[in-house]
């Protein structure tokens, strides 16, 4: 009997040791640790967002009541009765109960429904707006990255000369201009003062009546309405890529493999593109991946100026209307995109640079 008990205890202890060894082995995997940290980051930020949006002055009902009283002359009682009938939200519910309901819905993948647009889910709002933002900001990001990298590489190759001096000055200037300020300048100067830009016709994301379909007419119309936001994004971001690429290229030019390639008689254009440019652009790929995560956030101030119907415009409206579920959903999407972009950048750089893999 004693022997049987001892064997059972030993078996249990052995199972515990194996379980602990398995957990240590899983935790030792780099990707698992990164995924766990990403999950914690998303959970912490989503919790922070929930409480921060409720620190905004007023709530959806109060904003609606004030709007009805100031714009339409309703009495407070009439406006309050309309608000109670329209908005499916209980602002008197304890905050912790609201938070627990929020976590419960979030665990099911439910972002809730807008309290302003009755019966409309936050997920459908995001889905209807996000593609316009991805189109405009994504196109601008790729253009500014490609042009900035090429210009920055030639700036470094001709460092100390006139092209480098002009490029550095212009890049620093463009990198310091806020995108919303440039948007306002374009409208006020080129649109109002000079009349060169018909900005009133270019408002929105597509012309009214234009069907959303895969056709040249739709693509041309979408580009026509997105050209102003794209131009603003490109102008205000290309300077940063120019300066980053210049710095990275200057470092690559001082490497021994460049000297060895020139000593072997490799043509200069081949040294520039295949030896220098290939290695200099590696750090920029990491920054590009991270920048993709901020695509949505970068449109917050520019889209309302041009009335471009992207996710930034909808976020601006949600802030004005205190639409809590929509604010939480959009900010959560921004958080997830940034966290995933950082994770992909970390993994991508280790694949692009074999020296990192060789160091483990």
C-alpha positions as CSV (number, residue, x, y, z in Angstrom):
1,X,0.0,0.0,0.0
2,X,2.8,2.4,0.9
3,X,4.6,1.5,-2.2
4,X,1.5,2.3,-4.3
5,X,1.1,5.7,-2.7
6,X,4.8,6.5,-3.2
7,X,4.6,5.6,-6.9
8,X,1.5,7.8,-7.3
9,X,3.2,10.7,-5.7
10,X,6.3,10.2,-7.8
11,X,4.1,10.0,-10.9
12,X,2.4,13.3,-10.0
13,X,5.7,15.0,-9.3
14,X,7.1,13.8,-12.6
15,X,4.0,15.1,-14.4
16,X,4.5,18.5,-12.7
17,X,8.1,18.6,-13.8
18,X,7.2,17.7,-17.3
19,X,4.4,20.4,-17.3
20,X,6.8,23.0,-16.0
21,X,9.5,22.0,-18.5
22,X,6.9,22.3,-21.3
23,X,5.8,25.7,-20.2
24,X,9.4,26.9,-20.0
25,X,10.0,25.6,-23.4
26,X,7.0,27.4,-24.8
27,X,7.9,30.6,-23.1
28,X,11.4,30.3,-24.4
29,X,10.1,30.7,-28.0
30,X,10.7,34.3,-29.0
31,X,7.4,34.5,-31.1
32,X,5.3,33.3,-28.1
33,X,6.8,35.9,-25.8
34,X,6.2,38.7,-28.4
35,X,2.6,37.6,-28.9
36,X,1.9,37.5,-25.2
37,X,3.4,41.1,-24.8
38,X,1.3,42.2,-27.8
39,X,-1.9,40.8,-26.2
40,X,-1.1,42.6,-22.9
41,X,-0.4,45.8,-24.7
42,X,-3.8,45.6,-26.6
43,X,-5.6,44.8,-23.3
44,X,-4.0,47.6,-21.4
45,X,-4.6,50.2,-24.1
46,X,-8.2,49.1,-24.7
47,X,-8.9,49.5,-21.0
48,X,-7.2,52.9,-21.0
49,X,-9.2,54.0,-24.0
50,X,-12.5,53.0,-22.3
51,X,-11.9,55.3,-19.4
52,X,-10.2,58.1,-21.3
53,X,-13.1,58.7,-23.7
54,X,-15.5,59.0,-20.8
55,X,-13.3,61.8,-19.4
56,X,-14.2,64.0,-22.3
57,X,-16.5,66.8,-21.2
58,X,-20.2,65.9,-21.8
59,X,-21.7,62.7,-23.1
60,X,-23.7,61.8,-26.2
61,X,-27.0,62.8,-24.7
62,X,-25.8,66.2,-23.4
63,X,-24.2,66.9,-26.8
64,X,-27.4,66.1,-28.6
65,X,-29.5,68.2,-26.3
66,X,-27.2,71.2,-26.6
67,X,-27.3,70.8,-30.4
68,X,-31.1,70.7,-30.6
69,X,-31.4,73.7,-28.3
70,X,-28.9,75.9,-30.1
71,X,-29.6,75.0,-33.7
72,X,-33.3,74.2,-33.7
73,X,-34.6,76.1,-30.6
74,X,-36.0,73.1,-28.8
75,X,-36.7,73.3,-25.1
76,X,-34.5,71.3,-22.8
77,X,-37.3,68.9,-22.0
78,X,-38.2,68.2,-25.6
79,X,-34.6,67.7,-26.6
80,X,-34.0,65.4,-23.6
81,X,-37.1,63.3,-24.6
82,X,-35.8,63.0,-28.1
83,X,-32.4,62.0,-26.9
84,X,-33.8,59.3,-24.6
85,X,-35.8,57.8,-27.5
86,X,-32.9,57.9,-30.0
87,X,-29.8,56.8,-27.9
88,X,-29.5,53.3,-26.6
89,X,-27.2,54.2,-23.8
90,X,-27.5,54.5,-20.0
91,X,-25.1,57.2,-18.8
92,X,-26.3,56.6,-15.2
93,X,-25.0,53.0,-15.1
94,X,-22.0,52.6,-12.9
95,X,-18.7,52.9,-14.7
96,X,-17.4,49.5,-13.7
97,X,-20.5,47.8,-14.9
98,X,-20.1,49.5,-18.3
99,X,-16.5,48.4,-18.3
100,X,-17.4,44.8,-17.6
101,X,-20.0,44.8,-20.3
102,X,-17.4,46.3,-22.7
103,X,-14.9,43.5,-21.9
104,X,-17.6,40.8,-22.2
105,X,-18.6,42.1,-25.7
106,X,-15.0,42.5,-26.7
107,X,-14.2,38.9,-25.8
108,X,-17.0,37.9,-28.3
109,X,-15.5,40.2,-31.0
110,X,-18.4,42.6,-30.6
111,X,-17.4,46.2,-30.8
112,X,-20.9,47.4,-29.9
113,X,-23.3,49.7,-31.8
114,X,-23.0,53.4,-32.4
115,X,-25.1,55.5,-30.0
116,X,-25.5,58.2,-32.6
117,X,-26.3,56.2,-35.7
118,X,-29.0,54.0,-34.2
119,X,-28.8,50.3,-34.9
120,X,-25.5,50.5,-36.8
121,X,-22.6,48.4,-35.5
122,X,-19.2,49.9,-35.0
123,X,-17.7,47.1,-37.1
124,X,-19.8,48.1,-40.1
125,X,-18.9,51.8,-39.7
126,X,-15.2,50.9,-39.6
127,X,-15.5,48.6,-42.6
128,X,-17.2,51.2,-44.7
129,X,-14.6,53.9,-44.0
130,X,-11.3,52.2,-43.5
131,X,-10.7,51.3,-47.1
132,X,-10.8,54.9,-48.2
133,X,-8.1,55.8,-45.6
134,X,-6.0,52.8,-46.6
135,X,-6.2,53.8,-50.2
136,X,-5.2,57.5,-49.7
137,X,-2.7,57.2,-46.8
138,X,-1.3,53.8,-48.1
139,X,-0.7,55.2,-51.6
140,X,1.0,58.3,-50.1
141,X,3.1,56.2,-47.8
142,X,4.5,54.0,-50.6
143,X,5.1,57.0,-52.9
144,X,6.9,59.0,-50.2
145,X,9.0,56.0,-49.2
146,X,10.1,55.2,-52.7
147,X,10.8,58.8,-53.7
148,X,12.4,59.7,-50.4
149,X,14.7,56.6,-50.4
150,X,15.9,57.3,-54.0
151,X,16.5,61.0,-53.3
152,X,18.2,60.3,-49.9
153,X,20.5,57.7,-51.5
154,X,21.7,60.2,-54.1
155,X,22.1,62.9,-51.4
156,X,24.5,60.6,-49.5
157,X,26.3,59.6,-52.7
158,X,26.9,63.3,-53.4
159,X,27.3,64.4,-49.8
160,X,28.9,67.8,-49.3
161,X,27.8,69.0,-52.8
162,X,25.0,71.4,-53.9
163,X,22.5,68.6,-54.4
164,X,23.1,67.3,-50.8
165,X,22.8,70.8,-49.3
166,X,19.6,71.6,-51.1
167,X,18.1,68.1,-50.3
168,X,19.0,68.3,-46.7
169,X,17.5,71.8,-46.3
170,X,14.3,70.9,-48.2
171,X,13.9,67.5,-46.3
172,X,14.3,69.2,-42.9
173,X,11.8,71.9,-43.9
174,X,9.2,69.4,-45.2
175,X,9.7,67.1,-42.2
176,X,8.8,69.9,-39.8
177,X,5.5,71.0,-41.4
178,X,2.4,69.5,-39.8
179,X,0.1,67.8,-42.3
180,X,-3.0,69.7,-41.2
181,X,-1.3,73.0,-41.5
182,X,-0.2,72.3,-45.1
183,X,-3.8,71.2,-45.9
184,X,-5.1,74.5,-44.6
185,X,-2.5,76.4,-46.6
186,X,-3.4,74.5,-49.8
187,X,-7.1,75.3,-49.4
188,X,-6.6,79.0,-48.4
189,X,-3.9,79.9,-50.9
190,X,-4.3,77.7,-53.9
191,X,-8.1,77.1,-53.5
192,X,-9.5,80.4,-52.2
193,X,-6.9,83.1,-53.1
194,X,-5.7,81.8,-56.5
195,X,-8.6,79.6,-57.4
196,X,-6.3,77.0,-59.0
197,X,-7.9,74.1,-57.1
198,X,-11.6,73.4,-57.2
199,X,-11.6,72.0,-53.7
200,X,-15.3,72.2,-53.2
201,X,-15.8,69.7,-56.1
202,X,-13.0,67.5,-54.7
203,X,-14.6,67.0,-51.3
204,X,-15.6,63.6,-50.3
205,X,-14.1,60.3,-51.3
206,X,-16.1,59.8,-54.5
207,X,-18.6,61.8,-56.6
208,X,-22.2,61.4,-55.7
209,X,-23.9,58.9,-57.9
210,X,-20.6,57.2,-58.9
211,X,-21.0,53.4,-58.3
212,X,-18.3,51.7,-56.4
213,X,-17.0,49.1,-58.8
214,X,-13.8,47.9,-60.4
215,X,-13.7,50.2,-63.5
216,X,-11.5,53.0,-64.9
217,X,-14.2,55.6,-64.2
218,X,-14.4,54.7,-60.5
219,X,-10.6,54.5,-60.1
220,X,-10.2,57.9,-61.8
221,X,-12.9,59.5,-59.7
222,X,-11.4,58.0,-56.5
223,X,-8.0,59.4,-57.4
224,X,-9.5,62.8,-58.2
225,X,-11.0,63.1,-54.7
226,X,-7.9,61.6,-53.0
227,X,-5.2,63.6,-54.8
228,X,-5.3,66.4,-52.2
229,X,-4.9,64.2,-49.1
230,X,-2.3,62.1,-50.9
231,X,-0.3,65.2,-51.9
232,X,-0.4,66.4,-48.3
233,X,0.8,63.1,-46.9
234,X,3.6,62.8,-49.4
235,X,4.9,66.3,-49.0
236,X,4.9,66.1,-45.2
237,X,6.5,62.7,-45.0
238,X,9.0,62.5,-47.8
239,X,11.5,64.7,-46.0
240,X,11.8,62.2,-43.2
241,X,12.5,59.3,-45.6
242,X,15.1,61.4,-47.4
243,X,17.0,62.2,-44.2
244,X,16.8,58.6,-42.9
245,X,18.0,57.1,-46.2
246,X,20.8,59.6,-46.4
247,X,22.1,58.8,-42.9
248,X,21.8,55.0,-43.6
249,X,23.5,55.3,-47.0
250,X,26.4,57.3,-45.5
251,X,27.0,54.6,-43.0
252,X,26.9,51.9,-45.7
253,X,29.4,53.8,-47.8
254,X,31.9,53.5,-45.0
255,X,31.7,49.7,-44.8
256,X,34.6,47.5,-45.9
257,X,32.6,45.6,-48.5
258,X,32.1,48.8,-50.5
259,X,35.8,49.4,-50.6
260,X,36.4,45.8,-51.6
261,X,33.8,46.0,-54.4
262,X,35.4,49.1,-55.8
263,X,38.9,47.6,-55.6
264,X,37.6,44.6,-57.6
265,X,36.5,47.0,-60.3
266,X,32.7,46.7,-59.8
267,X,30.9,49.4,-61.8
268,X,29.9,52.4,-59.7
269,X,26.2,52.1,-60.5
270,X,26.3,48.5,-59.3
271,X,28.0,49.5,-56.1
272,X,25.4,52.2,-55.5
273,X,22.3,50.0,-56.0
274,X,23.4,46.5,-55.2
275,X,26.0,47.0,-52.5
276,X,25.2,50.3,-50.8
277,X,21.4,50.7,-51.4
278,X,20.6,47.2,-50.6
279,X,22.1,47.4,-47.1
280,X,21.2,51.0,-46.4
281,X,17.5,50.4,-47.0
282,X,17.2,47.6,-44.3
283,X,16.6,50.0,-41.4
284,X,14.0,51.9,-43.4
285,X,12.0,48.7,-44.0
286,X,11.5,48.5,-40.2
287,X,10.4,52.1,-40.1
288,X,8.1,51.6,-43.0
289,X,6.4,48.6,-41.4
290,X,5.9,50.6,-38.2
291,X,4.5,53.6,-40.2
292,X,1.9,51.3,-41.8
293,X,0.5,50.8,-38.3
294,X,-0.1,54.6,-38.0
295,X,-1.9,54.9,-41.3
296,X,-5.3,55.4,-39.5
297,X,-4.0,57.9,-36.9
298,X,-2.3,60.0,-39.5
299,X,-5.6,60.8,-41.2
300,X,-7.4,62.2,-38.2
301,X,-6.7,65.9,-38.9
302,X,-6.3,65.9,-42.7
303,X,-9.5,64.1,-43.7
304,X,-11.9,66.5,-41.9
305,X,-10.3,69.4,-43.7
306,X,-10.9,68.0,-47.1
307,X,-14.1,66.3,-46.0
308,X,-12.6,63.0,-47.2
309,X,-14.9,60.2,-46.0
310,X,-12.3,58.0,-44.4
311,X,-11.9,56.6,-40.9
312,X,-10.2,59.8,-39.8
313,X,-13.2,61.8,-40.7
314,X,-15.5,59.4,-38.8
315,X,-13.2,59.5,-35.8
316,X,-13.4,63.3,-35.8
317,X,-17.2,63.1,-35.9
318,X,-17.3,60.5,-33.1
319,X,-15.2,62.8,-30.9
320,X,-17.6,65.7,-31.5
321,X,-20.6,63.6,-30.9
322,X,-19.1,61.7,-27.9
323,X,-20.0,58.4,-29.6
324,X,-18.3,56.2,-27.1
325,X,-18.6,52.8,-28.9
326,X,-17.3,54.2,-32.2
327,X,-14.4,56.0,-30.4
328,X,-13.5,52.8,-28.6
329,X,-13.7,50.7,-31.7
330,X,-11.6,53.0,-33.9
331,X,-8.9,53.5,-31.2
332,X,-8.8,49.8,-30.6
333,X,-8.2,49.2,-34.3
334,X,-5.4,51.8,-34.3
335,X,-3.8,50.1,-31.3
336,X,-4.0,46.6,-32.9
337,X,-2.6,47.9,-36.2
338,X,0.4,49.6,-34.4
339,X,1.1,46.5,-32.2
340,X,1.0,44.1,-35.2
341,X,3.1,46.5,-37.2
342,X,5.8,46.6,-34.5
343,X,5.7,42.8,-34.3
344,X,6.0,42.3,-38.0
345,X,8.8,44.9,-38.2
346,X,10.7,43.0,-35.5
347,X,10.3,39.7,-37.3
348,X,10.8,41.1,-40.8
349,X,14.1,42.8,-39.9
350,X,15.5,39.6,-38.6
351,X,14.7,38.0,-41.9
352,X,16.1,40.8,-44.0
353,X,19.4,41.0,-42.1
354,X,21.1,37.6,-41.8
355,X,23.5,39.1,-39.2
356,X,20.7,39.2,-36.7
357,X,19.7,35.6,-37.2
358,X,23.4,34.5,-36.9
359,X,23.5,36.2,-33.5
360,X,20.3,34.4,-32.4
